C-alpha cells in the first residue's frame, strides 16, 4: 500500500524516563479533539487547535517555534506570534496529562505513549497490518483491517483547522484515505464482492471523476457482475472526460482493461501443494497395503494428516482418527497418507484390518500377537493375556519410530490396547464411528469429494477422451453417485469395462433413483452392501429411525421435524439421531440439523419400503406435514396479529413449535424454507388414498402460511414450483377449494416476478373458484392482488373496483390486516388518478391499522405506500422519511425483495429532487441485492440508474443501462418500452 505514512515510534522524554501512560487520546481524522479517558477536553481556539495538530502530526519530533509560526500563519504572522505560541502551549499543557506536551530545544513536542493514543496512528497500524495480511494471502483479514482503518475517518481531516500546514496535511490525509479505499475495493473484487462494490464505486467515480484507478475498478466490478456493456461505457465516459478536461488519453492500464473486456477475457472473471515426501528406504516391518495408483484430490485432508504425523517425534503419541460413511474413502486416504509419511517412521509401519463392521470384529489380543511377531518378538516370548501383550507391545516400541494403521475399527475400546505409548510413534485409525472417546486423538470427519475431485477420479478411470466428449453426462454420473468415491469408482469401472457404452448410457441408468443402488455394483464392490454393514450394526430403534428419516425429501431436517417424523419426544429422537451420526449413517449439518448422503437416503428408503408398512410410512410424512403447517401458522399469526388467515387453515393433528418472539419465529421459517417446500411438493406427489383431499388442502395451506418466503424474494423459484404442482394436483382432483387457494399463492409469485398477465389470470380464476367453494380467503386476497396488477398496468379504474371489492370482503371476514393492505393499495390508485388528498388519507388509515395492531412488517408496506404517494404530491422530504423508515423495517424483517424495491423508489425520489449521485447509489444498492423480483423490476431499476448516470455526465454508461432495459421491456412487451426508447432516441441522449 503505497503512500502509507510511517507509524510513529515511541520515544522517551529528555531525561530518559519512559513516556507517560497515554491516558490522553487525540483525533485528527476529522475535527481536532482530545479526551482524557472518556472525558472530552477543550482544545481551544482554531489557532490553538492548529498548534495541537502541528505537534500531533510530527510523530513525536520537536517542532521549533519558527516552524510552528509558519505552520499556523504562513507568510503573514501576527506581531506577537511567538508569545501567542507560548500562550497556546501553556493552555494545552494545563488540560493534557503531565509529560504529554514537553518543551525542548526552544520548541515543543507531544509525547504519545502508544500508537493507540492518536487515531491516525491507529489507522497507520491497521493499514500496515492489512498490507502484511494481504501479503500472506489472508485477503479477508486485510479487508477487515482496512475497513476498521477507514472507519476512523469522521469527515474532513483537521476540519476547521486554519493555516498552510493544516491545509497541506488535510490534502495528504484525504489522498491517503482514497488510496486505502481503493485498496479495500481492490480486495473486495479479489474475494468476489464485485456486485456490492458497484454502488460504492459509482458514487466515488462521480465524486472523483478524474481518478482513473476508481474507473478501472468500476469497469472490472461491472464486468464481473455480467454488465459488460456498462463496463465499456465507463471507459468511453472516461476517455471523453479526460480529453475534455485534460486533453489526455486514459492511462495504459485502463485501455488494456477495455481490450480484455472486449475480448471477454475469462481471467478477468476469476477471483485469485506440497509435494509428497520422498519414499524412504525399505524398512521393517512394512505392512502398509499398496496405495491406489489413481488417488485423487483430498489435498486439504492429506496436508492436515501429514502435518500431524510429521510432528510425531517429540510427542507422547500422535493419533489421528478418520471417520465417515462407508465408501467415502477412509482407508484409501489413510493408506495414501501413511505411505507419504514413511520417511518420518524409519523403524516400520504396522497395518491391520480390525473388521469393525463384521459380526465378529478382530480381537485386540490377536492383533497384538501379530504386531509383536512383526516387530521381531519370537512366539515363545509372546504372553497369553491381552494386558501383558499390550505392555510388551509398548515396551518393544519404546525408542522406535513406528506408524500403526488401524483400519476399519469398531469403536474406541477396540483401538486403545493397540496404540503405541511412546514418543516418535503414531497411529492412524479409520472407522465409521467417530472416536470421540479416544483421548488426545486428532479427529477427522471425512466427507464426500468435491465435484471437481469426483470428475477427476472418474476421468482417470474411464479415460480423458470419453469424458471430454460427454462432459455434462460425466457430471451427471458423479452427481448421481453423490460424489462418493466408492460409487464413482464402481460406476467408472463398469463404464471402462464396456467399450460399447457411452457416458450418457451410464448416466441414464443412474438417473432412475429406484434402480441406482442396484446399478452401483461391480464384481465384489457394491455400495448397497457397504451400507448394509453399517445398518446391520444398529439397534432396532435406531434402524426404525434410520428408515423413517429417509422418507422426507428435504435437503436436511431439524431435530424438531425429525421428532415429528418419528413420533417421539425431542430428547429421545436426539439420542437416536446422534447415534446414527456416530455410526456415519447420518450427518450433523449444524447443531440440531441432520442430513443423509444422497445414496444413504436411497438405501434408507429401500429399507423403509421393505420393513415398514405403507400406513406407517404415510403416517410419518403426515406428521411432518402437520408439524410444518402448525408451526408456519403460528409464525404467520405472530407476524400478523389479527390476520384471519389462521382461522381458515386446515386443522392439524400433530403440534408444531410455539414462538413468543417474532425474530426466532422468522429465523425458523427461513431456515426451514427448503425442507418445508420439499414437504409441500412431496405431499402433492402422494395424493392417492382416502386422505388425499385432506393432505392436498393441508399442503396448500402450508404454502399460504409460508407466504413470507415468496415475498422475501429469497425462495421464489422453489415456492413457484410447489404452487404450480399444487394447482395441477387440485385441478386433477376436482377440488375448487384447494385450487382457488393454490392459484392465489401462484398469483403472489407472478406479482413478485413482474409477470402481471399471468398473475391477473390466476387471480381471476381464484375468484371464480372461491365463489364456487364459498372460501373467504381467495375472495379477499384475489381482488386485492388484481387491484395491484391493475395499478402496475395503468388500469386505474379497474384497480379501484377490485380494491373496493377486496375491502368489502376483508371487512365481512373481520380481517383488519387485509383491509389495511387494500387501503394502502387503493391509496396508490387514487394518487395515480390525481386524487392526492384522498390517497394520503387512505395510506394513513392503513398505517393506523398496522400501527394499532403492532404489525412491524406490514407497517413497512404501509410506509412504502405513503412514501410513494407523497412523492407524487411533491412532498419530497416527508416521502423520503417514510421510505427510509420502510427500508429499515424491510431490512430488519429480512425482506430483500422489498428492500430492493424501496431502494428503487428512494432512487426515483432523489432523482426527482435533482440528487443524481444519491439516486445512482440507491439504484446500485437495489441491483446489488440481486432479489429484485424478476426482469421487469430489474429493468425499471436499470432505467432509473441510467437517468442518474446521465445527469452525472456518464453518458455512455447511461445509454448502456437504457439498452439493457430496452431489451427486457421488449421481451416482456412492457408499457415502459416506449419510455426507454424515447430516452435512447432523444437528441440529448444521442
Helices and strands as residue ranges (DSSP letters): E 24-27, E 33-36, E 39-41, H 46-56, E 63-64, H 65-73, H 81-95, E 101-104, E 107-110, G 115-117, H 119-135, H 139-151, H 164-190, H 194-207, H 212-224, H 228-245, H 252-262, G 266-269, H 299-310, E 318-323, H 330-340, G 342-344, E 349-353, H 364-374, G 379-381, H 386-397, E 403-409, H 412-416, E 426-431, E 442-445, H 451-462, H 464-469, H 471-480, H 485-496, H 503-511, H 513-519, E 521-522, E 525-526, H 527-536, H 540-549, E 557-558, H 559-566, H 570-582, E 587-590, E 593-595, H 598-611, H 614-639, G 644-648, H 662-671, H 673-685, H 692-705, H 708-711, H 716-733, H 736-753, H 756-773, H 776-793, H 796-813, H 816-832, H 836-853, H 856-872, H 876-892, H 896-912, H 916-928, H 934-951, H 955-972, H 976-985
